[in-house]
Amino acid sequence: MAAIPQPAYPVSPEGDDDPRFTTGLAFDVAFVLETHGFPKLTNGLDFVHLQEALFRFLYEGEGRR
């Protein structure tokens, strides 16, 4: 039986200000969601919520809060 791979996320940020976590990343994710039929983000608050969700997925996890 093959070993089950460990989850890749959450990751450790690269310092206090991770250069990988950019506004462009969130815009790219918003675009992908739109191309899959989800509504276009037209409200700033929706964009902030998307960034927060991405941050939680990428960096927070069991024991990292």
CNS distance restraints for C-alpha pairs under 8 A (distance, minus, plus):
assign (resid   9 and name CA) (resid  57 and name CA) 7.18 0.50 0.50
assign (resid   9 and name CA) (resid  58 and name CA) 6.00 0.50 0.50
assign (resid   9 and name CA) (resid  59 and name CA) 7.34 0.50 0.50
assign (resid   9 and name CA) (resid  61 and name CA) 7.87 0.50 0.50
assign (resid  10 and name CA) (resid  57 and name CA) 6.30 0.50 0.50
assign (resid  10 and name CA) (resid  58 and name CA) 4.79 0.50 0.50
assign (resid  10 and name CA) (resid  59 and name CA) 4.72 0.50 0.50
assign (resid  10 and name CA) (resid  60 and name CA) 5.82 0.50 0.50
assign (resid  10 and name CA) (resid  61 and name CA) 5.78 0.50 0.50
assign (resid  11 and name CA) (resid  58 and name CA) 5.88 0.50 0.50
assign (resid  11 and name CA) (resid  59 and name CA) 5.29 0.50 0.50
assign (resid  11 and name CA) (resid  60 and name CA) 7.95 0.50 0.50
assign (resid  12 and name CA) (resid  59 and name CA) 6.15 0.50 0.50
assign (resid  13 and name CA) (resid  17 and name CA) 7.53 0.50 0.50
assign (resid  13 and name CA) (resid  18 and name CA) 5.47 0.50 0.50
assign (resid  13 and name CA) (resid  59 and name CA) 6.67 0.50 0.50
assign (resid  14 and name CA) (resid  18 and name CA) 4.79 0.50 0.50
assign (resid  14 and name CA) (resid  19 and name CA) 7.33 0.50 0.50
assign (resid  20 and name CA) (resid  25 and name CA) 7.85 0.50 0.50
assign (resid  21 and name CA) (resid  25 and name CA) 6.44 0.50 0.50
assign (resid  22 and name CA) (resid  26 and name CA) 6.85 0.50 0.50
assign (resid  23 and name CA) (resid  27 and name CA) 6.25 0.50 0.50
assign (resid  24 and name CA) (resid  28 and name CA) 6.06 0.50 0.50
assign (resid  25 and name CA) (resid  29 and name CA) 6.30 0.50 0.50
assign (resid  26 and name CA) (resid  30 and name CA) 6.11 0.50 0.50
assign (resid  26 and name CA) (resid  47 and name CA) 7.71 0.50 0.50
assign (resid  26 and name CA) (resid  50 and name CA) 7.00 0.50 0.50
assign (resid  26 and name CA) (resid  51 and name CA) 5.99 0.50 0.50
assign (resid  26 and name CA) (resid  54 and name CA) 7.68 0.50 0.50
assign (resid  27 and name CA) (resid  31 and name CA) 6.14 0.50 0.50
assign (resid  28 and name CA) (resid  32 and name CA) 6.27 0.50 0.50
assign (resid  29 and name CA) (resid  33 and name CA) 6.22 0.50 0.50
assign (resid  30 and name CA) (resid  34 and name CA) 6.23 0.50 0.50
assign (resid  30 and name CA) (resid  40 and name CA) 7.35 0.50 0.50
assign (resid  30 and name CA) (resid  41 and name CA) 6.81 0.50 0.50
assign (resid  30 and name CA) (resid  50 and name CA) 7.86 0.50 0.50
assign (resid  31 and name CA) (resid  35 and name CA) 6.19 0.50 0.50
assign (resid  31 and name CA) (resid  40 and name CA) 7.68 0.50 0.50
assign (resid  32 and name CA) (resid  36 and name CA) 6.36 0.50 0.50
assign (resid  33 and name CA) (resid  37 and name CA) 6.68 0.50 0.50
assign (resid  33 and name CA) (resid  38 and name CA) 5.44 0.50 0.50
assign (resid  33 and name CA) (resid  39 and name CA) 7.73 0.50 0.50
assign (resid  33 and name CA) (resid  40 and name CA) 7.90 0.50 0.50
assign (resid  34 and name CA) (resid  38 and name CA) 4.73 0.50 0.50
assign (resid  34 and name CA) (resid  39 and name CA) 5.79 0.50 0.50
assign (resid  34 and name CA) (resid  40 and name CA) 5.41 0.50 0.50
assign (resid  41 and name CA) (resid  46 and name CA) 6.38 0.50 0.50
assign (resid  41 and name CA) (resid  47 and name CA) 6.55 0.50 0.50
assign (resid  42 and name CA) (resid  46 and name CA) 7.53 0.50 0.50
assign (resid  42 and name CA) (resid  47 and name CA) 8.00 0.50 0.50
assign (resid  43 and name CA) (resid  47 and name CA) 6.60 0.50 0.50
assign (resid  44 and name CA) (resid  48 and name CA) 6.31 0.50 0.50
assign (resid  45 and name CA) (resid  49 and name CA) 6.21 0.50 0.50
assign (resid  46 and name CA) (resid  50 and name CA) 6.23 0.50 0.50
assign (resid  47 and name CA) (resid  51 and name CA) 6.28 0.50 0.50
assign (resid  48 and name CA) (resid  52 and name CA) 6.19 0.50 0.50
assign (resid  49 and name CA) (resid  53 and name CA) 6.14 0.50 0.50
assign (resid  50 and name CA) (resid  54 and name CA) 6.17 0.50 0.50
assign (resid  51 and name CA) (resid  55 and name CA) 6.09 0.50 0.50
assign (resid  52 and name CA) (resid  56 and name CA) 6.19 0.50 0.50
assign (resid  53 and name CA) (resid  57 and name CA) 6.19 0.50 0.50
assign (resid  54 and name CA) (resid  58 and name CA) 5.97 0.50 0.50
assign (resid  55 and name CA) (resid  59 and name CA) 5.81 0.50 0.50
assign (resid  55 and name CA) (resid  60 and name CA) 7.25 0.50 0.50
assign (resid  56 and name CA) (resid  60 and name CA) 4.83 0.50 0.50
assign (resid  56 and name CA) (resid  61 and name CA) 7.43 0.50 0.50
assign (resid  57 and name CA) (resid  61 and name CA) 7.40 0.50 0.50
assign (resid  59 and name CA) (resid  64 and name CA) 7.69 0.50 0.50
assign (resid  60 and name CA) (resid  64 and name CA) 5.33 0.50 0.50
assign (resid  60 and name CA) (resid  65 and name CA) 5.89 0.50 0.50
assign (resid  61 and name CA) (resid  65 and name CA) 6.69 0.50 0.50
